[in-house]
């Protein structure tokens, strides 16, 4: 598994601007060539450039797996068509930002209970995986606190052991660990983008944090 450190215009919170699944990575049109190259190298994906809701915050306004994309309700028709042309289902969240709310991989998805059952069913149909609605004492925005690929789960630091076990079992991953990035930032989503082939992390991420990310998300 390859891990590269980078930033977006000197902003180490790269997870706010990037989104990925196993085959495609989504970046804003303003992404510089060196970032495109790093994403292709680490994640082994084809890069697609677009805005969502006319915003470069791709990681906040979308969540993707290999089956579908959950998008902000404000996503425009031409933006939605990009995902559909790639063969992905699309559904929409009206009141909440998908990237902050939905944690998913190709085996499952987790949302907080503040997501209504009807919305959870729409997400399930879109992503093609079972959705778990769960209550967490320390965080509601579970999508911002955690990152998962098809092998591992990087969990928000304040989740207890039982909560982490529940999430990991639902996502069918082999490993899980509490983690941070960018010098102790607990919101893993904001400083990290990963698939099963690699990861892109914020430029301030320490060696200890890198080792935790690698050992948890790597197939090896």
C-alpha positions in Angstrom: 0.0 0.0 0.0 1.4 3.4 -1.0 0.9 6.5 1.2 1.8 10.0 0.0 1.8 13.3 1.9 0.5 16.4 0.2 -1.7 19.5 0.6 -4.1 21.5 -1.5 -2.8 25.0 -2.0 -0.9 24.7 1.4 -4.0 23.3 3.1 -3.2 20.0 4.7 -6.9 19.0 5.1 -6.9 17.3 1.8 -9.9 15.1 2.6 -12.1 18.2 2.3 -11.2 18.5 -1.4 -10.8 14.9 -2.6 -13.0 11.8 -2.8 -12.2 8.3 -4.1 -13.4 4.8 -4.7 -11.4 1.9 -6.2 -11.4 3.1 -9.8 -11.9 6.9 -9.8 -10.8 9.9 -7.7 -12.7 13.1 -7.8 -10.8 16.4 -7.5 -11.9 20.0 -8.1 -10.9 21.6 -11.4 -8.5 23.8 -9.6 -6.3 20.9 -8.5 -2.7 21.4 -9.7 -1.0 18.9 -11.9 1.3 17.6 -9.2 -1.7 16.7 -7.0 -3.3 14.9 -9.9 -0.1 12.9 -10.3 0.1 12.0 -6.6 -3.5 10.8 -6.6 -2.9 8.6 -9.6 0.3 7.2 -8.2 -1.0 6.5 -4.7 -4.6 5.5 -5.3 -4.2 3.9 -8.7 -7.3 5.6 -10.1 -8.5 7.7 -13.0 -8.8 11.3 -12.0 -12.1 13.1 -12.6 -12.3 16.9 -12.1 -15.5 18.6 -11.1 -17.2 20.9 -8.6 -20.1 19.7 -6.5 -22.7 22.4 -5.6 -20.3 24.7 -7.4 -17.8 24.1 -4.6 -14.3 22.6 -4.6 -15.2 20.8 -1.3 -15.7 17.4 -3.0 -15.0 15.5 0.2 -17.7 17.3 2.1 -20.4 17.3 -0.5 -20.0 13.7 -1.6 -19.4 10.1 -0.5 -18.6 7.3 -3.0 -18.0 3.6 -3.1 -17.8 1.3 -6.1 -21.6 1.3 -6.6 -22.8 4.8 -6.1 -22.4 8.4 -4.9 -24.3 10.2 -2.2 -24.3 13.9 -3.1 -25.4 17.2 -1.7 -29.0 18.1 -2.7 -27.5 21.3 -4.2 -25.5 19.3 -6.7 -26.2 20.5 -10.2 -27.4 18.4 -13.2 -24.1 18.5 -15.0 -22.3 17.5 -11.9 -24.6 14.6 -11.2 -24.2 13.4 -14.8 -20.5 13.0 -14.3 -21.1 10.2 -11.7 -23.8 8.6 -13.8 -21.6 8.4 -16.9 -19.2 6.4 -14.8 -21.9 3.9 -14.0 -22.5 5.0 -10.5 -25.9 5.4 -8.8 -26.7 8.8 -7.3 -28.8 9.9 -4.4 -29.0 13.1 -2.4 -28.9 14.4 1.1 -30.9 17.5 1.8 -30.1 18.7 5.3 -26.7 17.1 6.0 -23.4 17.1 4.2 -22.8 13.5 2.9 -19.0 13.6 3.6 -19.6 14.4 7.3 -22.5 12.0 7.7 -21.8 8.8 5.8 -19.0 6.3 6.4 -18.8 3.6 3.8 -16.7 1.1 1.9 -17.8 -1.6 -0.6 -19.2 -3.8 2.1 -21.3 -1.5 4.3 -22.2 2.0 5.3 -22.8 3.6 8.7 -24.8 6.8 9.5 -25.9 8.4 12.7 -29.5 8.0 13.9 -30.3 11.6 13.1 -30.5 10.3 9.5 -34.1 9.3 9.0 -34.9 5.7 8.0 -36.2 6.7 4.6 -33.0 8.6 3.8 -30.9 5.6 5.1 -32.8 3.3 2.7 -32.1 5.7 -0.2 -28.4 5.6 0.7 -28.5 1.8 0.9 -30.1 1.5 -2.5 -27.6 4.0 -4.0 -24.4 2.4 -2.5 -25.6 -1.1 -2.8 -24.6 -2.0 0.7 -26.5 -2.4 4.0 -26.7 0.8 6.1 -26.4 0.7 9.8 -28.1 3.6 11.8 -26.3 3.9 15.1 -26.0 6.3 18.1 -22.6 7.4 19.1 -22.0 9.2 22.4 -18.9 11.2 21.3 -19.7 12.1 17.7 -22.7 12.4 15.4 -20.8 13.3 12.2 -19.4 9.8 11.9 -18.3 10.4 8.3 -15.9 13.1 9.4 -14.4 11.2 12.3 -13.6 7.9 10.5 -12.1 6.6 7.3 -12.5 3.1 6.0 -11.3 1.2 3.0 -12.1 -2.5 2.2 -9.5 -3.7 4.7 -9.5 -1.4 7.7 -11.1 1.3 9.8 -9.4 4.4 11.1 -11.7 5.4 14.0 -12.4 8.7 15.7 -10.4 8.8 19.0 -13.4 9.2 21.3 -15.3 6.1 20.1 -15.3 3.4 22.7 -14.2 -0.2 22.0 -17.7 -1.5 21.5 -18.6 1.2 19.0 -15.5 0.6 17.0 -16.1 -3.2 17.0 -19.7 -2.6 15.8 -18.6 -0.4 12.9 -15.7 -2.6 11.9 -18.0 -5.7 11.9 -20.6 -3.9 9.8 -18.0 -2.8 7.2 -16.5 -6.3 7.2 -12.9 -5.0 7.7 -10.1 -7.1 9.2 -8.5 -4.3 11.3 -9.4 -1.2 13.2 -7.6 1.4 15.2 -8.1 4.9 16.7 -6.1 7.3 14.6 -5.3 11.0 13.9 -3.5 12.9 11.1 -2.0 16.3 10.6 -0.4 16.6 14.1 -3.2 15.1 16.1 -6.3 16.1 14.2 -9.0 13.7 15.3 -11.3 14.1 12.3 -9.7 11.4 10.0 -11.8 12.3 7.0 -10.5 15.8 6.7 -6.8 14.8 6.5 -7.0 11.5 4.6 -8.3 9.9 1.5 -7.9 6.2 0.9 -8.9 3.2 -1.1 -7.6 -0.3 -1.0 -4.5 0.5 -3.0 -3.2 3.5 -1.2 -3.8 6.7 0.7 -3.2 10.5 0.4 -2.6 12.2 3.7 -2.2 15.8 4.8 1.4 17.2 4.7 1.5 17.7 8.5 0.9 14.0 9.3 3.6 12.6 11.5 5.6 9.4 11.1 3.7 7.8 14.0 0.4 8.7 12.4 1.6 7.4 9.0 2.5 4.0 10.6 -0.9 3.7 12.2 -2.7 4.5 8.9 -0.5 2.0 7.0 -0.9 -0.8 9.5 -4.6 -0.4 9.7 -5.6 0.1 6.1 -3.1 -2.1 4.4 -4.0 -5.5 3.1 -0.6 -6.9 4.2 
